[in-house]
């Protein structure tokens, strides 16, 4: 991991990018999968948010339609 982190830092300095937590997490994902990243540029992409889990059916809204409701504005002084 230390070798690849050093490579990530070197690449970031050459391209003017910042090594963020997302970039390090992307690198760790590659290394955990047993493959070396072919291009370091891809590691600088933002991580994707995982989809929310499906409702469990215990209360709440489970029809699959979006949940809507009134918008509450903050109290004005």
N, CA, C and O atoms as a GROMACS GRO file, in nm:
protein
  308
    1UNK      N    1   0.083  -0.119   0.000
    1UNK     CA    2   0.000   0.000   0.000
    1UNK      C    3   0.087   0.125   0.000
    1UNK      O    4   0.054   0.223  -0.067
    2UNK      N    5   0.197   0.124   0.074
    2UNK     CA    6   0.282   0.242   0.083
    2UNK      C    7   0.338   0.280  -0.054
    2UNK      O    8   0.347   0.398  -0.087
    3UNK      N    9   0.376   0.180  -0.132
    3UNK     CA   10   0.428   0.208  -0.267
    3UNK      C   11   0.323   0.278  -0.352
    3UNK      O   12   0.352   0.377  -0.418
    4UNK      N   13   0.200   0.227  -0.348
    4UNK     CA   14   0.095   0.285  -0.430
    4UNK      C   15   0.053   0.423  -0.381
    4UNK      O   16   0.017   0.509  -0.461
    5UNK      N   17   0.058   0.443  -0.249
    5UNK     CA   18   0.027   0.576  -0.196
    5UNK      C   19   0.131   0.677  -0.244
    5UNK      O   20   0.097   0.790  -0.280
    6UNK      N   21   0.258   0.637  -0.244
    6UNK     CA   22   0.364   0.725  -0.294
    6UNK      C   23   0.343   0.757  -0.442
    6UNK      O   24   0.365   0.869  -0.486
    7UNK      N   25   0.301   0.657  -0.518
    7UNK     CA   26   0.271   0.679  -0.660
    7UNK      C   27   0.154   0.775  -0.676
    7UNK      O   28   0.155   0.862  -0.764
    8UNK      N   29   0.054   0.760  -0.592
    8UNK     CA   30  -0.063   0.848  -0.597
    8UNK      C   31  -0.022   0.992  -0.567
    8UNK      O   32  -0.066   1.085  -0.634
    9UNK      N   33   0.064   1.010  -0.466
    9UNK     CA   34   0.113   1.144  -0.432
    9UNK      C   35   0.195   1.204  -0.547
    9UNK      O   36   0.179   1.321  -0.580
   10UNK      N   37   0.283   1.123  -0.606
   10UNK     CA   38   0.366   1.171  -0.717
   10UNK      C   39   0.278   1.214  -0.834
   10UNK      O   40   0.299   1.319  -0.894
   11UNK      N   41   0.178   1.132  -0.865
   11UNK     CA   42   0.088   1.161  -0.976
   11UNK      C   43   0.007   1.288  -0.947
   11UNK      O   44  -0.016   1.370  -1.036
   12UNK      N   45  -0.034   1.304  -0.823
   12UNK     CA   46  -0.114   1.422  -0.789
   12UNK      C   47  -0.030   1.550  -0.803
   12UNK      O   48  -0.082   1.653  -0.845
   13UNK      N   49   0.096   1.544  -0.768
   13UNK     CA   50   0.183   1.661  -0.782
   13UNK      C   51   0.205   1.695  -0.929
   13UNK      O   52   0.212   1.812  -0.965
   14UNK      N   53   0.217   1.594  -1.012
   14UNK     CA   54   0.238   1.616  -1.156
   14UNK      C   55   0.115   1.673  -1.224
   14UNK      O   56   0.126   1.751  -1.318
   15UNK      N   57  -0.002   1.635  -1.177
   15UNK     CA   58  -0.126   1.677  -1.243
   15UNK      C   59  -0.196   1.792  -1.171
   15UNK      O   60  -0.296   1.844  -1.221
   16UNK      N   61  -0.145   1.832  -1.055
   16UNK     CA   62  -0.206   1.943  -0.982
   16UNK      C   63  -0.333   1.905  -0.908
   16UNK      O   64  -0.414   1.991  -0.875
   17UNK      N   65  -0.350   1.778  -0.881
   17UNK     CA   66  -0.468   1.731  -0.808
   17UNK      C   67  -0.432   1.708  -0.662
   17UNK      O   68  -0.316   1.693  -0.627
   18UNK      N   69  -0.536   1.707  -0.578
   18UNK     CA   70  -0.517   1.680  -0.436
   18UNK      C   71  -0.546   1.534  -0.407
   18UNK      O   72  -0.638   1.475  -0.464
   19UNK      N   73  -0.467   1.477  -0.318
   19UNK     CA   74  -0.494   1.340  -0.272
   19UNK      C   75  -0.596   1.352  -0.160
   19UNK      O   76  -0.564   1.394  -0.050
   20UNK      N   77  -0.718   1.313  -0.189
   20UNK     CA   78  -0.828   1.322  -0.093
   20UNK      C   79  -0.853   1.184  -0.031
   20UNK      O   80  -0.797   1.084  -0.074
   21UNK      N   81  -0.939   1.184   0.068
   21UNK     CA   82  -0.977   1.056   0.130
   21UNK      C   83  -1.044   0.965   0.028
   21UNK      O   84  -1.026   0.844   0.032
   22UNK      N   85  -1.120   1.024  -0.065
   22UNK     CA   86  -1.184   0.944  -0.171
   22UNK      C   87  -1.080   0.876  -0.258
   22UNK      O   88  -1.094   0.758  -0.292
   23UNK      N   89  -0.975   0.949  -0.296
   23UNK     CA   90  -0.871   0.892  -0.381
   23UNK      C   91  -0.801   0.776  -0.310
   23UNK      O   92  -0.774   0.673  -0.371
   24UNK      N   93  -0.772   0.792  -0.181
   24UNK     CA   94  -0.707   0.685  -0.105
   24UNK      C   95  -0.802   0.566  -0.090
   24UNK      O   96  -0.759   0.451  -0.100
   25UNK      N   97  -0.930   0.592  -0.066
   25UNK     CA   98  -1.028   0.483  -0.055
   25UNK      C   99  -1.041   0.409  -0.188
   25UNK      O  100  -1.053   0.286  -0.189
   26UNK      N  101  -1.040   0.481  -0.299
   26UNK     CA  102  -1.046   0.416  -0.430
   26UNK      C  103  -0.923   0.328  -0.451
   26UNK      O  104  -0.934   0.217  -0.503
   27UNK      N  105  -0.806   0.377  -0.412
   27UNK     CA  106  -0.683   0.298  -0.422
   27UNK      C  107  -0.695   0.172  -0.337
   27UNK      O  108  -0.659   0.063  -0.382
   28UNK      N  109  -0.744   0.186  -0.215
   28UNK     CA  110  -0.759   0.069  -0.128
   28UNK      C  111  -0.855  -0.033  -0.188
   28UNK      O  112  -0.831  -0.154  -0.177
   29UNK      N  113  -0.962   0.013  -0.251
   29UNK     CA  114  -1.057  -0.079  -0.316
   29UNK      C  115  -0.987  -0.160  -0.425
   29UNK      O  116  -1.007  -0.281  -0.436
   30UNK      N  117  -0.905  -0.092  -0.506
   30UNK     CA  118  -0.831  -0.163  -0.611
   30UNK      C  119  -0.739  -0.268  -0.550
   30UNK      O  120  -0.735  -0.382  -0.596
   31UNK      N  121  -0.665  -0.228  -0.449
   31UNK     CA  122  -0.568  -0.319  -0.391
   31UNK      C  123  -0.635  -0.437  -0.320
   31UNK      O  124  -0.584  -0.548  -0.324
   32UNK      N  125  -0.750  -0.413  -0.256
   32UNK     CA  126  -0.824  -0.523  -0.192
   32UNK      C  127  -0.875  -0.624  -0.294
   32UNK      O  128  -0.886  -0.743  -0.265
   33UNK      N  129  -0.906  -0.575  -0.415
   33UNK     CA  130  -0.957  -0.665  -0.518
   33UNK      C  131  -0.847  -0.749  -0.580
   33UNK      O  132  -0.874  -0.840  -0.659
   34UNK      N  133  -0.722  -0.719  -0.546
   34UNK     CA  134  -0.610  -0.797  -0.598
   34UNK      C  135  -0.557  -0.748  -0.731
   34UNK      O  136  -0.474  -0.815  -0.792
   35UNK      N  137  -0.605  -0.633  -0.778
   35UNK     CA  138  -0.557  -0.578  -0.904
   35UNK      C  139  -0.487  -0.445  -0.879
   35UNK      O  140  -0.523  -0.369  -0.789
   36UNK      N  141  -0.389  -0.419  -0.961
   36UNK     CA  142  -0.320  -0.290  -0.954
   36UNK      C  143  -0.392  -0.193  -1.046
   36UNK      O  144  -0.434  -0.231  -1.156
   37UNK      N  145  -0.408  -0.069  -1.004
   37UNK     CA  146  -0.473   0.029  -1.092
   37UNK      C  147  -0.386   0.055  -1.215
   37UNK      O  148  -0.265   0.079  -1.203
   38UNK      N  149  -0.447   0.049  -1.332
   38UNK     CA  150  -0.372   0.071  -1.457
   38UNK      C  151  -0.343   0.219  -1.477
   38UNK      O  152  -0.235   0.257  -1.522
   39UNK      N  153  -0.440   0.303  -1.443
   39UNK     CA  154  -0.425   0.447  -1.456
   39UNK      C  155  -0.463   0.512  -1.325
   39UNK      O  156  -0.568   0.482  -1.268
   40UNK      N  157  -0.378   0.598  -1.276
   40UNK     CA  158  -0.404   0.662  -1.148
   40UNK      C  159  -0.510   0.771  -1.158
   40UNK      O  160  -0.568   0.810  -1.056
   41UNK      N  161  -0.537   0.822  -1.279
   41UNK     CA  162  -0.638   0.927  -1.294
   41UNK      C  163  -0.775   0.883  -1.243
   41UNK      O  164  -0.847   0.963  -1.184
   42UNK      N  165  -0.809   0.758  -1.264
   42UNK     CA  166  -0.939   0.707  -1.222
   42UNK      C  167  -0.958   0.707  -1.071
   42UNK      O  168  -1.071   0.706  -1.023
   43UNK      N  169  -0.849   0.707  -0.997
   43UNK     CA  170  -0.860   0.704  -0.851
   43UNK      C  171  -0.906   0.838  -0.794
   43UNK      O  172  -0.951   0.845  -0.680
   44UNK      N  173  -0.895   0.943  -0.873
   44UNK     CA  174  -0.933   1.076  -0.826
   44UNK      C  175  -1.082   1.105  -0.847
   44UNK      O  176  -1.130   1.212  -0.810
   45UNK      N  177  -1.154   1.011  -0.905
   45UNK     CA  178  -1.299   1.029  -0.925
   45UNK      C  179  -1.370   1.019  -0.790
   45UNK      O  180  -1.329   0.940  -0.705
   46UNK      N  181  -1.476   1.099  -0.771
   46UNK     CA  182  -1.550   1.089  -0.644
   46UNK      C  183  -1.611   0.951  -0.628
   46UNK      O  184  -1.649   0.886  -0.726
   47UNK      N  185  -1.621   0.907  -0.505
   47UNK     CA  186  -1.682   0.777  -0.478
   47UNK      C  187  -1.831   0.786  -0.499
   47UNK      O  188  -1.891   0.891  -0.479
   48UNK      N  189  -1.891   0.676  -0.537
   48UNK     CA  190  -2.034   0.671  -0.562
   48UNK      C  191  -2.106   0.640  -0.431
   48UNK      O  192  -2.059   0.560  -0.350
   49UNK      N  193  -2.221   0.704  -0.412
   49UNK     CA  194  -2.303   0.677  -0.295
   49UNK      C  195  -2.380   0.548  -0.319
   49UNK      O  196  -2.441   0.530  -0.424
   50UNK      N  197  -2.377   0.460  -0.221
   50UNK     CA  198  -2.448   0.334  -0.232
   50UNK      C  199  -2.598   0.359  -0.223
   50UNK      O  200  -2.641   0.445  -0.146
   51UNK      N  201  -2.680   0.287  -0.300
   51UNK     CA  202  -2.825   0.306  -0.291
   51UNK      C  203  -2.876   0.269  -0.153
   51UNK      O  204  -2.820   0.182  -0.086
   52UNK      N  205  -2.981   0.334  -0.112
   52UNK     CA  206  -3.041   0.307   0.019
   52UNK      C  207  -3.104   0.168   0.019
   52UNK      O  208  -3.148   0.119  -0.085
   53UNK      N  209  -3.107   0.109   0.134
   53UNK     CA  210  -3.169  -0.024   0.147
   53UNK      C  211  -3.319  -0.012   0.129
   53UNK      O  212  -3.378   0.092   0.161
   54UNK      N  213  -3.379  -0.115   0.078
   54UNK     CA  214  -3.525  -0.117   0.060
   54UNK      C  215  -3.593  -0.113   0.196
   54UNK      O  216  -3.540  -0.166   0.293
   55UNK      N  217  -3.711  -0.051   0.204
   55UNK     CA  218  -3.783  -0.047   0.331
   55UNK      C  219  -3.812  -0.188   0.381
   55UNK      O  220  -3.834  -0.279   0.302
   56UNK      N  221  -3.813  -0.204   0.512
   56UNK     CA  222  -3.834  -0.337   0.570
   56UNK      C  223  -3.980  -0.377   0.576
   56UNK      O  224  -4.012  -0.492   0.605
   57UNK      N  225  -4.070  -0.283   0.549
   57UNK     CA  226  -4.212  -0.315   0.554
   57UNK      C  227  -4.274  -0.293   0.690
   57UNK      O  228  -4.394  -0.309   0.706
   58UNK      N  229  -4.193  -0.257   0.788
   58UNK     CA  230  -4.246  -0.231   0.922
   58UNK      C  231  -4.274  -0.083   0.935
   58UNK      O  232  -4.184  -0.005   0.968
   59UNK      N  233  -4.396  -0.043   0.908
   59UNK     CA  234  -4.431   0.099   0.915
   59UNK      C  235  -4.368   0.173   0.799
   59UNK      O  236  -4.303   0.112   0.714
   60UNK      N  237  -4.384   0.301   0.795
   60UNK     CA  238  -4.322   0.380   0.691
   60UNK      C  239  -4.391   0.365   0.558
   60UNK      O  240  -4.504   0.316   0.550
   61UNK      N  241  -4.325   0.406   0.456
   61UNK     CA  242  -4.380   0.412   0.322
   61UNK      C  243  -4.316   0.302   0.239
   61UNK      O  244  -4.193   0.300   0.226
   62UNK      N  245  -4.393   0.212   0.182
   62UNK     CA  246  -4.333   0.101   0.108
   62UNK      C  247  -4.391   0.080  -0.030
   62UNK      O  248  -4.371  -0.026  -0.089
   63UNK      N  249  -4.463   0.178  -0.086
   63UNK     CA  250  -4.523   0.159  -0.217
   63UNK      C  251  -4.425   0.181  -0.331
   63UNK      O  252  -4.455   0.150  -0.447
   64UNK      N  253  -4.307   0.234  -0.300
   64UNK     CA  254  -4.209   0.263  -0.404
   64UNK      C  255  -4.220   0.403  -0.458
   64UNK      O  256  -4.130   0.449  -0.529
   65UNK      N  257  -4.328   0.473  -0.427
   65UNK     CA  258  -4.344   0.611  -0.472
   65UNK      C  259  -4.264   0.704  -0.382
   65UNK      O  260  -4.240   0.672  -0.266
   66UNK      N  261  -4.222   0.818  -0.434
   66UNK     CA  262  -4.147   0.911  -0.351
   66UNK      C  263  -4.230   0.959  -0.232
   66UNK      O  264  -4.352   0.974  -0.241
   67UNK      N  265  -4.163   0.983  -0.123
   67UNK     CA  266  -4.228   1.033  -0.004
   67UNK      C  267  -4.225   1.185  -0.010
   67UNK      O  268  -4.118   1.244  -0.026
   68UNK      N  269  -4.339   1.248   0.002
   68UNK     CA  270  -4.346   1.393  -0.002
   68UNK      C  271  -4.415   1.445   0.122
   68UNK      O  272  -4.484   1.369   0.191
   69UNK      N  273  -4.398   1.570   0.150
   69UNK     CA  274  -4.462   1.629   0.266
   69UNK      C  275  -4.442   1.779   0.262
   69UNK      O  276  -4.379   1.832   0.170
   70UNK      N  277  -4.494   1.848   0.361
   70UNK     CA  278  -4.482   1.994   0.363
   70UNK      C  279  -4.337   2.036   0.389
   70UNK      O  280  -4.262   1.969   0.460
   71UNK      N  281  -4.300   2.147   0.330
   71UNK     CA  282  -4.168   2.204   0.353
   71UNK      C  283  -4.179   2.294   0.474
   71UNK      O  284  -4.267   2.380   0.482
   72UNK      N  285  -4.089   2.275   0.568
   72UNK     CA  286  -4.092   2.355   0.691
   72UNK      C  287  -3.979   2.455   0.684
   72UNK      O  288  -3.862   2.418   0.676
   73UNK      N  289  -4.015   2.581   0.688
   73UNK     CA  290  -3.915   2.689   0.684
   73UNK      C  291  -3.872   2.722   0.826
   73UNK      O  292  -3.950   2.707   0.920
   74UNK      N  293  -3.747   2.767   0.843
   74UNK     CA  294  -3.703   2.805   0.977
   74UNK      C  295  -3.782   2.928   1.026
   74UNK      O  296  -3.825   3.012   0.947
   75UNK      N  297  -3.800   2.937   1.156
   75UNK     CA  298  -3.872   3.050   1.216
   75UNK      C  299  -3.795   3.179   1.191
   75UNK      O  300  -3.673   3.183   1.205
   76UNK      N  301  -3.866   3.281   1.154
   76UNK     CA  302  -3.802   3.412   1.130
   76UNK      C  303  -3.821   3.498   1.253
   76UNK      O  304  -3.926   3.498   1.317
   77UNK      N  305  -3.718   3.572   1.284
   77UNK     CA  306  -3.722   3.657   1.404
   77UNK      C  307  -3.778   3.792   1.372
   77UNK      O  308  -3.789   3.877   1.460
   0.00000   0.00000   0.00000
